Amino acid sequence: MKLFEELKTNEAYNQLRFNTKLKEHIYHYTNLDGLFGILDSNEFWLSDVRFMNDPSDSGEYVINLINEIIEEEDKDTYKSHNLSSFIYFLKEKIKQEIRLVACFSTSVDKLSQWRAYGGKEINYCLEIDPLLFFKSLPVEYYVWHIEYDKQIQKNLISEVFKSSTKLILEGKYTKEDDDVFRKELILTLSLLTQNFKHPKYFEEDEFRLTYADTFDIEKNYSFRKNNGFVVPFKNFKFDKKSIKRIFVENKADAQLAKLSLEKFLLKKDYSAECIISEIPRR
């Protein structure tokens, strides 16, 4: 992909790419259904980001960023080189695009993460060795830091548009390439912007595993039921040894939850240690 290769030369883009060697452990907070599904199947799921609980992931946040960029910069740039029609098409497509992600945190046993799940049920946090966990991922998977800085987000989107103009002027895309160009522009921006979140969520210190199958992603995912929706997802197998510890939320019956989880781990051949969170919760 010409446009995506052009973006790889951008320093801010490369800072988004997560280096699994930089963190000894990463964390995934989940409820009991999520935990059971992961451990029982020995699979991790990437779900469509539009069905998550963050309004930043709806697509509207990115569309607003694009509108602000066009307002702030030279509008003539976007009226020329066929970009204006592509941008209109892009904004409509963003709302429909399937973007598959799995979310992780760099924070262990953190109150704000436990609060995000709420309810009376006991929730869980998996401590994961990223080198083992991600070692066998195919090339279609990417690991990213989440970018919370709005100006950096806008700069990166603007860089994609500038690269598009540059490639058109250099004759890398012609009128006959319109369909290819649209697909590359959508895929590049989709892959990039699914790692943007509203600045108010910066305390999450999140990063994501994302999936991008060039152009024919619609043939390569499954579906599941969740909260009244049919949700697209994709799964991958992981090394059981990559799960190092599992924290049990410190609520009533946490000790019993820990004991039963230990029995389940033994049956499923996991060596992870079970620990009750140090943060008391109601």
N, C-alpha and C positions, 0 to 999 in steps of 0.2 A: 504494500500500500504506500503510494508516494507521499500522501499527506501525513500519514502516521510516522513514516520514516523521517520526514522533515521535522515533526514535533519532537522527536527523540533527541534532537540537538539542543533543545531548550533547557537551560539550567533549572528553572523552576519546575518543569515537568519531571526532570530526573530526581529532584528532591522529593517528589511525591512517591516515587517508587520505594517500597519498603525493603530494606536490607535485613533479611532474616538473621544475619549474623550479629546484628546490633543489639538484639534483645535475647536474654537467656530464656525468658518465659513470656508467653502471651496468655490472655485470658478470654474465656467465652462464658458470659452469664446467660442462663436459660432457666426455664421452668421445668417441672418434672417431665412433661410430655416431650420437650426438646431433649432433655438429658437421656431419657429412656430410648428415644428414637436413635440418637447418636451412638450410644453404647451397644444397644441391641443389634443394630445393623452394621456396626463398624463403618458407618458412612457419615459424612458431613454434607449438609444441604446448603446450596446457594439458592436463595429465593428472589423473586422479582422485587426490586427495591420499592416499587410503587405501593406495595401492600404492607410496608413497614409503618411504624407509628410516628415517623418524623415527617412533618409537612415539607421539609426541605427536599425530600425524596420524591415528591409528587410530579416533578417536572416543571411546575409553575415557578419555582425558585430560579431555575436555570433560565427559563424564558424571560423572567424579569431582568436577570443579569444581561442577557443578550440585548434586550430593549434599552437598558441603560448605556451599554457600550455604543450602540448606534446613535443614541441621543448625544453622548459626550464627544464622540469622534466625528471625523469628516463623513457626513452622510453620503457625499458623492462617491466615496470609496465603495460603498455598498450598493450604490445604484449602477455602478459600472461593472464590467467583467462578469456579468450574469449572476453576481452574488446576491442581489436583492431577491430574486425569485427563489434562489436556493435557500436563503435564510428564512423566507416565509414558509417554504416547504419544510425546512428543518424544525421550526418552532411547532408546527402541527405534528410532525413525526415524533418529536420528543415525548409528547403526551402518550403516544401509543407504543413507544419502543420498550421491549422487554429487556431489563437490565438485571442480571443475576449477580447477587452478592452474598457474602457471609461476613458477619461483623465480629470484630475482636477488640479487646482493650489491652492497654499496657498497664492497667491499674489492678492490683490484687486486693480482694476483700474491701471494696470501696462502697461506702454508704450510698452515694448517689446511684450507683449501679444496682444495688439491691432495691432501692426505692423505685427504680424504673419498672420493676415487675409487680410491686404492690401485692394486694390481695392477701388472703389468709394462708394460702398454701406455701410450703417450703420451696424455695428456689435454690439454684446451684450455680457454682462457678468452676469451670474446668481450667486447670493450669496446664499449658501445652508447651512442649519443646518445639519451637518453630522450624528448626533444622530437620528434625525427623518428620514433622507434620507435613511440611511443604516439599519434601525432597523429591517426591515422585510425580509432581504435578505436570500435566502436559503443557505445551507452549501456549495453549489458549487461555491459560489462567495467569492472572497478574495479582500481585500483592501491593497495596497502596497505603500510604498515609492519607488520612482525611485532611483536607485543607479547609480551615475555618476563616481565613483572612479574605474578606470580600474583594479587596483590591487585587490580591494575587490571583483570585479566581477570575476576575475580569481580564487581567493581563494575559492569562493563559488562553482564555477564549479568543481574545483579540489576536493573539499570536497565531491561532489556528486560521482565523480569517485572513490575516496578512500572508500566511504561508499559502493559502488557497489562491489569493490574488497573484502571488509570485509565480506559482506553478502554472497558472493560466497564461500569464504574460510570457513565460518561458516556452510556451507551447506544449507543456507536459499534458495538458487537458485540452481537447478540441471540442467543437459542438457535437461531434459524434460520440464523445466520451461523457455526455451529460449524465447518463444513468449511472455509470461507474463513479463519476465525481460525486454525485448525490450520496451514493451508498458509502463512499469513503469518508465524506464529510460527516454524515450521520454517525457512522461507527466510531470515528475518531473523537467526536465531541461526546458521544454517549459514554465511551470508555473513560474519557477524561472527567466529565462532569458528574458521573455517579460517585465521585470521590469528593464532591463539594457539599458542605453542610452550612447551615446558617450559623453565624458567629456565636449565637447564644448557646450553642451546644459544645463550645470548645472544651469544657471540663471533662467531656467523655474521653478525650485523648484516644480516639478510635482509629483503627485502620481496617481495611477491607480486602477480602479475597474476591476478585471479580472474574467473570468468564466472558470471553468474546470469541465467538466462532465466526470467522470472516464471512459476512454476507448471508449465510444460510442458517443462522442461529435458530430460526423457527422450526427446524427439523430435528433439533437436538436437545429438547428438554421434555420433562414429564410434568404431571399436574397433581396437585393434592387439594383437599378441602381445608379451609381455615377461615373461621369467623365470617361465614356466609359467602366467601369468595372461592372461586376455583383459581388457585395460585400456581403459576409456572415455577418450576425448580429444576435444578440439576444436582446430582450427587457425585461424590468421589470417595474412594476408600482411603483410609489413613492407617498409619502404623500404630498399633495399640500401645506400643511403648512410648509414643509421643505424649500420651496423657499421663502427667506426672502426679498431680494431686487434684482432688475434687473437694471444694469447700461447700459445706452445707449451711444454708442460712440459719442463723441462730434465733429460731422461733421455738414455740412450744413443741415438744416431741422431736426436737432436733437430734437428740441422742438415739432415739429409735430409728429415725430416718437414716442416720449414719450407719447403724448396725445392719439394717436391711440392705443398704447400698453396698456395703462391704461384701455381703453374701452374694449379691448380684455380680459384682466385679470379679469375685473368685470364680463363679460359674462361667463367666464370659472370658476368662483368661486375661484380665487386665491386672497390672501390678500397681496401679495408682493408689496413693494413700488418701484416706478420707479424713477431713479436718472440719470441725465445727467453726464457723466464723467467729471472730473475736468481737464482732459488733452485735450487741443484743437487739433483737427486733421483736415487735409485737405481732 
